[in-house]
Amino acid sequence: MLLKTFGWSFAVTAIGLVAAVLYGGWTGFGVVAILSILEISLSFDNAVVNAGILKKMSAFWQKIFLTVGVLIAVFGMRLVFPVVIVAISAKIGPIEAVRLALNEKDHYQQLVTDAHPSIAAFGGMFLLMIFLDFIFEDRDIKWLNWLERPLAKLGKVDMLSVCIALVVLLISSMTVATHAHQHGGAHVDKAQTVLISGIAGLITYLVVGGLSGYFENKLEEDEEREHEEEEEAKRTGKKVPAVVMAGKAAFFMFLYLEVLDASFSFDGVIGAFAITNDIVLMALGLGIGAMYVRSLTVYLVRQGTLDDYVYLEHGAHYAIGALSVILLVTIQYEIHEVITGSVGVILIAWSFVSSVIRNKRMAAAEGQGSSGEKSEVSSGV
């Protein structure tokens, strides 16, 4: 079962790591390994969300999502998008960006370094919004109860996450401007670049979130209407074209899943820039991670156990929050790649261990409850 589900992911992992060694030596191997772990960690909640929706779909639409959808996710968002974002930031053509990445690495590295403030501001704001919207939402299950409970109460204030994100962006741009002024006006346009790029990242998040919400609402409306039509058909005896209705609902599910998958993969792509600027290593690491999204989704659907490790989603979002802070800090200061990659892994591991401990406590409590019931029955007899 495990090998059947994760077989392709294991194969892609082996091929990707070998390619990393051939391309960048053991340093390249380490970077790709960190990127893969980071992408898998950030994508776990993506797989959980995908599986929760995918299990409602027919076998045909499941295959469409797990084939066409994965192609879009792997080749579109993980491979093409990093090239596009560098091309836009460095103001060069995509083909030229690929050529420089492969043949003139020093020049390409310089272009990426020059473009880093805009990339970091854009990505930092996008990731920060994901994190803020998560921690300000009131959830039934809380991991760090002492922190998440008061934050959930604060989250009742409208547009709080947007306001906080804009304040953080303003502070970041002012810090850059102050630093430039202290050094005789060097890079005086850098503050403006940070401000504009950060606003663009915020707008992108709001647009993606709006599209996701639209498709989700559309899907719920269609399902409610189809249910009403089915009930009406039962009362009147008329036949309802169930295939058409199921097709419409499934089609909107598919669109909604693609928007969700794009938004989840976007944070992985942006986060990758905090670890490396090498487009080849980035593509290898993110490609491996994207394959595990598919495998995890299939596994969760087949097993039907989405709630085993309830804190993993929290850990993934705290990792996103840490990455957002790191990206914004790297606008002005350098942070070692190992630190950047390790923070996310540590948070995910911590949330996993917390989930296991919670499960053991619940199992022990249930066991004590069962023993108590048996004792009462025995004494009654």
Buried (B, 14 or more C-beta within 10 A) or exposed (E): EEEEBBEBBBEBBEEBBEBBBEBBEEBBBBBBBBBBBBBBBBBBBBBBBBBEBBBEBBEEBBEBBBEEBBEBBBBBBBBBBBBEBBBBBBEBEEEBBBEBBEEEBEEBBBBBEEBBBBBBBBBBBBBBBBBBBBBBEEBEEBBBEEEBEEBBEEBEEEEBBBEBBBEBBEEBBEBBBEBBEEEEEEBEEBBEBBBBBBBBBBEBBEEBBEBBEBBBEBBEEBBEEBEEBEEEBEEEEEEBEEEEBBBBBBBBBBBBBBBBBBBBBBBBBBBBBBBBBBBBBBBBBBBBBBBBBBBBBBBBBEEEEBEEBBBBBBBBBBBBBBBBBBBBBBBBEEBEBEEBBBBBBBBBEBBBEBBEEBBEEEEEEEEEEEEEEEEEEEEEE
